[in-house]
Amino acid sequence: MNHAERCPFSSTPVSRLFHAYSQRQPASSKLRIGPTRGESTGEATMPRIQTIEKTGKQWKLGQVLGVLAILVGLCMGFSGTETEEIGTGLMVSVAGVLLWIGSRICAWWYHA
């Protein structure tokens, strides 16, 4: 008893595609396109591939903290009246930029 006799769904395009893949034959040799016996006109398509983002949470956290440090430093710098307060705000902003850049580089480098 062959595959077509055992399986009641063997006439569907997807089952022919699966059978062609399991037999390591080109899918085009097993698929027929077009409606027959009440089938729909849709073609058999491969399943959609979902991309998984692998950036680690620690690098994302570093990027968020870097942006927050930039914003806090800018607020400190612009609201300060003394040179020391403005300098502190500028240093916090520069540290935030370095943290953000470093996190972006590490996220790219480690992909984890």
MDAnalysis code that builds the backbone (N, CA, C; Angstrom):
import MDAnalysis as mda
import numpy as np

u = mda.Universe.empty(336, n_residues=112, atom_resindex=np.repeat(np.arange(112), 3), trajectory=True)
u.add_TopologyAttr("name", ["N", "CA", "C"] * 112)
u.add_TopologyAttr("resid", np.arange(1, 113))
u.add_TopologyAttr("resname", ["MET", "ASN", "HIS", "ALA", "GLU", "ARG", "CYS", "PRO", "PHE", "SER", "SER", "THR", "PRO", "VAL", "SER", "ARG", "LEU", "PHE", "HIS", "ALA", "TYR", "SER", "GLN", "ARG", "GLN", "PRO", "ALA", "SER", "SER", "LYS", "LEU", "ARG", "ILE", "GLY", "PRO", "THR", "ARG", "GLY", "GLU", "SER", "THR", "GLY", "GLU", "ALA", "THR", "MET", "PRO", "ARG", "ILE", "GLN", "THR", "ILE", "GLU", "LYS", "THR", "GLY", "LYS", "GLN", "TRP", "LYS", "LEU", "GLY", "GLN", "VAL", "LEU", "GLY", "VAL", "LEU", "ALA", "ILE", "LEU", "VAL", "GLY", "LEU", "CYS", "MET", "GLY", "PHE", "SER", "GLY", "THR", "GLU", "THR", "GLU", "GLU", "ILE", "GLY", "THR", "GLY", "LEU", "MET", "VAL", "SER", "VAL", "ALA", "GLY", "VAL", "LEU", "LEU", "TRP", "ILE", "GLY", "SER", "ARG", "ILE", "CYS", "ALA", "TRP", "TRP", "TYR", "HIS", "ALA"])
u.atoms.positions = np.array([
    [0.853, -1.174, 0.000],
    [0.000, 0.000, 0.000],
    [0.899, 1.236, 0.000],
    [0.749, 2.098, -0.985],
    [1.601, 3.265, -1.072],
    [1.010, 4.428, -0.266],
    [1.713, 5.551, -0.285],
    [1.335, 6.720, 0.520],
    [-0.037, 7.261, 0.135],
    [-0.338, 7.302, -1.141],
    [-1.611, 7.852, -1.607],
    [-2.790, 7.000, -1.147],
    [-2.599, 5.678, -1.034],
    [-3.682, 4.810, -0.594],
    [-3.879, 4.854, 0.915],
    [-2.811, 5.090, 1.667],
    [-2.916, 5.111, 3.127],
    [-3.486, 6.413, 3.655],
    [-3.158, 7.516, 3.038],
    [-3.481, 8.832, 3.568],
    [-4.714, 9.406, 2.865],
    [-5.781, 9.730, 3.630],
    [-6.971, 10.297, 2.990],
    [-6.754, 11.720, 2.501],
    [-5.701, 12.404, 2.993],
    [-5.435, 13.784, 2.603],
    [-4.316, 13.878, 1.568],
    [-4.041, 12.816, 0.874],
    [-2.893, 12.809, -0.030],
    [-3.107, 13.650, -1.279],
    [-4.323, 14.099, -1.527],
    [-4.547, 14.895, -2.731],
    [-4.351, 16.393, -2.500],
    [-4.071, 16.809, -1.276],
    [-3.877, 18.234, -1.026],
    [-2.472, 18.657, -1.441],
    [-2.313, 19.914, -1.881],
    [-0.979, 20.377, -2.306],
    [0.054, 20.319, -1.190],
    [-0.363, 20.597, 0.029],
    [0.600, 20.596, 1.137],
    [1.111, 19.195, 1.405],
    [0.228, 18.212, 1.362],
    [0.683, 16.841, 1.612],
    [1.611, 16.369, 0.485],
    [1.339, 16.793, -0.764],
    [2.246, 16.429, -1.855],
    [3.605, 17.093, -1.681],
    [3.586, 18.334, -1.209],
    [4.842, 19.027, -0.955],
    [5.634, 18.320, 0.138],
    [4.964, 17.933, 1.224],
    [5.630, 17.216, 2.304],
    [6.157, 15.874, 1.815],
    [5.359, 15.176, 1.042],
    [5.800, 13.881, 0.528],
    [6.999, 14.043, -0.403],
    [6.977, 15.075, -1.250],
    [8.109, 15.324, -2.146],
    [9.366, 15.642, -1.346],
    [9.197, 16.411, -0.258],
    [10.357, 16.728, 0.578],
    [10.885, 15.468, 1.262],
    [9.995, 14.632, 1.764],
    [10.451, 13.422, 2.455],
    [11.124, 12.444, 1.500],
    [10.753, 12.491, 0.220],
    [11.378, 11.627, -0.772],
    [12.598, 12.269, -1.418],
    [12.932, 13.513, -1.028],
    [14.072, 14.273, -1.540],
    [13.978, 14.472, -3.058],
    [12.768, 14.729, -3.511],
    [12.545, 15.008, -4.913],
    [12.163, 16.476, -5.046],
    [12.364, 17.062, -6.200],
    [11.929, 18.445, -6.379],
    [10.420, 18.556, -6.169],
    [10.008, 19.579, -5.458],
    [8.598, 19.749, -5.148],
    [7.780, 19.944, -6.413],
    [8.368, 20.530, -7.423],
    [7.619, 20.787, -8.654],
    [7.211, 19.495, -9.357],
    [7.915, 18.412, -9.112],
    [7.556, 17.167, -9.765],
    [6.340, 16.517, -9.107],
    [6.010, 16.892, -7.894],
    [4.887, 16.301, -7.179],
    [3.692, 17.234, -7.066],
    [3.865, 18.508, -7.301],
    [2.775, 19.464, -7.154],
    [2.092, 19.709, -8.486],
    [0.814, 19.825, -8.432],
    [0.093, 20.302, -9.597],
    [-0.642, 21.556, -9.161],
    [-0.562, 22.558, -9.967],
    [-1.162, 23.834, -9.649],
    [-2.478, 23.959, -10.402],
    [-3.499, 24.406, -9.713],
    [-4.798, 24.596, -10.348],
    [-5.860, 23.765, -9.664],
    [-7.086, 24.207, -9.761],
    [-8.159, 23.497, -9.070],
    [-8.599, 22.231, -9.819],
    [-8.770, 21.177, -9.060],
    [-9.357, 19.957, -9.596],
    [-10.228, 19.361, -8.503],
    [-11.305, 18.792, -8.864],
    [-12.229, 18.136, -7.925],
    [-12.596, 19.019, -6.740],
    [-12.880, 20.289, -6.992],
    [-13.347, 21.164, -5.926],
    [-12.260, 21.786, -5.070],
    [-10.985, 21.602, -5.424],
    [-9.914, 22.206, -4.645],
    [-9.857, 23.701, -4.894],
    [-9.264, 24.436, -3.973],
    [-9.134, 25.871, -4.158],
    [-8.040, 26.171, -5.174],
    [-7.976, 27.423, -5.606],
    [-6.981, 27.813, -6.597],
    [-5.661, 28.213, -5.972],
    [-5.549, 28.216, -4.662],
    [-4.321, 28.638, -3.996],
    [-3.181, 27.672, -4.218],
    [-1.984, 28.214, -4.299],
    [-0.801, 27.378, -4.470],
    [-0.292, 26.916, -3.113],
    [0.412, 25.819, -3.107],
    [1.055, 25.358, -1.881],
    [2.278, 26.225, -1.644],
    [2.396, 26.772, -0.468],
    [3.535, 27.630, -0.152],
    [4.278, 27.071, 1.042],
    [5.524, 27.449, 1.143],
    [6.328, 27.037, 2.282],
    [5.889, 27.828, 3.503],
    [6.049, 27.293, 4.695],
    [5.657, 28.025, 5.892],
    [6.514, 29.272, 6.070],
    [5.941, 30.304, 6.683],
    [6.661, 31.551, 6.904],
    [7.736, 31.335, 7.957],
    [8.869, 31.936, 7.740],
    [9.981, 31.824, 8.675],
    [9.923, 33.016, 9.608],
    [9.956, 32.738, 10.913],
    [9.918, 33.821, 11.884],
    [11.338, 34.128, 12.351],
    [11.695, 35.402, 12.278],
    [13.009, 35.836, 12.712],
    [12.994, 36.014, 14.217],
    [13.995, 35.465, 14.874],
    [14.100, 35.590, 16.319],
    [15.198, 36.592, 16.623],
    [14.845, 37.601, 17.378],
    [15.835, 38.596, 17.754],
    [16.614, 38.054, 18.949],
    [17.919, 37.992, 18.808],
    [18.740, 37.362, 19.834],
    [19.530, 38.351, 20.680],
    [19.187, 39.625, 20.629],
    [19.918, 40.595, 21.432],
    [19.596, 40.353, 22.902],
    [20.646, 40.243, 23.725],
    [20.462, 39.950, 25.137],
    [19.833, 41.100, 25.898],
    [19.152, 40.738, 26.976],
    [18.466, 41.739, 27.786],
    [19.442, 42.712, 28.438],
    [20.630, 42.260, 28.782],
    [21.580, 43.161, 29.450],
    [22.032, 44.273, 28.515],
    [22.132, 43.976, 27.205],
    [22.553, 45.007, 26.259],
    [21.417, 45.982, 25.988],
    [20.207, 45.479, 25.958],
    [19.057, 46.373, 25.818],
    [18.931, 47.272, 27.045],
    [19.149, 46.697, 28.224],
    [19.104, 47.494, 29.445],
    [20.183, 48.568, 29.435],
    [21.372, 48.230, 28.972],
    [22.452, 49.214, 28.865],
    [22.098, 50.354, 27.928],
    [21.422, 50.048, 26.836],
    [21.002, 51.088, 25.903],
    [19.956, 52.004, 26.530],
    [19.003, 51.420, 27.244],
    [17.970, 52.229, 27.898],
    [18.588, 53.106, 28.973],
    [19.478, 52.539, 29.773],
    [20.131, 53.333, 30.823],
    [21.003, 54.435, 30.218],
    [21.628, 54.151, 29.089],
    [22.428, 55.172, 28.417],
    [21.578, 56.347, 27.951],
    [20.431, 56.056, 27.375],
    [19.537, 57.127, 26.924],
    [19.007, 57.911, 28.117],
    [18.654, 57.204, 29.195],
    [18.184, 57.902, 30.393],
    [19.276, 58.796, 30.980],
    [20.509, 58.318, 30.990],
    [21.612, 59.135, 31.500],
    [21.826, 60.368, 30.629],
    [21.672, 60.219, 29.315],
    [21.796, 61.377, 28.420],
    [20.726, 62.408, 28.755],
    [19.493, 61.958, 28.908],
    [18.402, 62.880, 29.202],
    [18.560, 63.548, 30.565],
    [18.932, 62.768, 31.579],
    [19.131, 63.336, 32.924],
    [20.290, 64.324, 32.901],
    [21.365, 63.986, 32.221],
    [22.509, 64.890, 32.130],
    [22.159, 66.193, 31.426],
    [21.372, 66.109, 30.366],
    [20.953, 67.331, 29.679],
    [20.056, 68.198, 30.571],
    [19.151, 67.551, 31.285],
    [18.291, 68.311, 32.213],
    [19.119, 68.961, 33.314],
    [20.100, 68.216, 33.840],
    [20.968, 68.787, 34.890],
    [21.779, 69.958, 34.342],
    [22.279, 69.792, 33.130],
    [23.112, 70.836, 32.537],
    [22.350, 72.114, 32.245],
    [21.140, 71.964, 31.706],
    [20.370, 73.156, 31.348],
    [19.697, 73.812, 32.545],
    [19.425, 73.046, 33.587],
    [18.775, 73.651, 34.758],
    [19.790, 74.196, 35.765],
    [21.055, 73.841, 35.597],
    [22.081, 74.306, 36.539],
    [22.415, 75.776, 36.335],
    [22.703, 76.444, 37.453],
    [23.072, 77.861, 37.380],
    [24.566, 78.054, 37.592],
    [25.191, 77.108, 38.195],
    [26.624, 77.216, 38.476],
    [27.409, 76.382, 37.463],
    [28.647, 76.725, 37.296],
    [29.512, 76.010, 36.355],
    [29.677, 74.558, 36.767],
    [29.722, 74.309, 38.062],
    [29.895, 72.942, 38.556],
    [28.685, 72.078, 38.208],
    [27.478, 72.608, 38.329],
    [26.270, 71.848, 37.995],
    [26.189, 71.561, 36.489],
    [26.578, 72.544, 35.696],
    [26.577, 72.359, 34.243],
    [27.611, 71.312, 33.838],
    [28.784, 71.350, 34.465],
    [29.838, 70.367, 34.183],
    [29.422, 68.966, 34.581],
    [28.726, 68.849, 35.722],
    [28.250, 67.526, 36.167],
    [27.226, 66.978, 35.175],
    [26.320, 67.832, 34.726],
    [25.328, 67.401, 33.748],
    [25.966, 66.958, 32.442],
    [26.985, 67.704, 32.020],
    [27.693, 67.340, 30.793],
    [28.407, 65.998, 30.951],
    [29.016, 65.762, 32.113],
    [29.712, 64.489, 32.347],
    [28.730, 63.315, 32.380],
    [27.552, 63.535, 32.980],
    [26.542, 62.464, 33.003],
    [26.070, 62.161, 31.580],
    [25.884, 63.203, 30.769],
    [25.460, 63.005, 29.375],
    [26.521, 62.258, 28.575],
    [27.785, 62.625, 28.760],
    [28.869, 61.935, 28.044],
    [28.949, 60.474, 28.484],
    [28.772, 60.219, 29.784],
    [28.770, 58.833, 30.267],
    [27.604, 58.047, 29.665],
    [26.441, 58.710, 29.520],
    [25.289, 58.050, 28.894],
    [25.541, 57.712, 27.441],
    [26.192, 58.623, 26.725],
    [26.520, 58.358, 25.319],
    [27.489, 57.180, 25.215],
    [28.498, 57.162, 26.079],
    [29.459, 56.050, 26.053],
    [28.793, 54.723, 26.406],
    [27.891, 54.755, 27.402],
    [27.167, 53.536, 27.777],
    [26.286, 53.059, 26.631],
    [25.605, 53.974, 25.971],
    [24.731, 53.605, 24.856],
    [25.542, 53.027, 23.691],
    [26.642, 53.682, 23.336],
    [27.494, 53.190, 22.244],
    [28.095, 51.831, 22.598],
    [28.587, 51.704, 23.831],
    [29.166, 50.424, 24.253],
    [28.154, 49.297, 24.232],
    [26.923, 49.577, 24.654],
    [25.877, 48.548, 24.637],
    [25.497, 48.161, 23.220],
    [25.456, 49.144, 22.324],
    [25.150, 48.839, 20.924],
    [26.237, 47.957, 20.309],
    [27.486, 48.267, 20.593],
    [28.597, 47.475, 20.056],
    [28.570, 46.058, 20.626],
    [28.347, 45.934, 21.923],
    [28.310, 44.602, 22.542],
    [27.120, 43.789, 22.046],
    [25.973, 44.436, 21.844],
    [24.814, 43.719, 21.303],
    [25.123, 43.199, 19.903],
    [25.828, 43.968, 19.110],
    [26.211, 43.524, 17.778],
    [27.252, 42.410, 17.858],
    [28.205, 42.563, 18.755],
    [29.331, 41.631, 18.819],
    [28.918, 40.265, 19.341],
    [28.131, 40.234, 20.413],
    [27.826, 38.962, 21.071],
    [26.545, 38.301, 20.556],
    [25.617, 39.036, 19.980],
    [24.367, 38.489, 19.468],
    [23.670, 37.614, 20.503],
    [23.801, 37.951, 21.759],
    [23.188, 37.085, 22.781],
    [22.380, 37.863, 23.757],
])
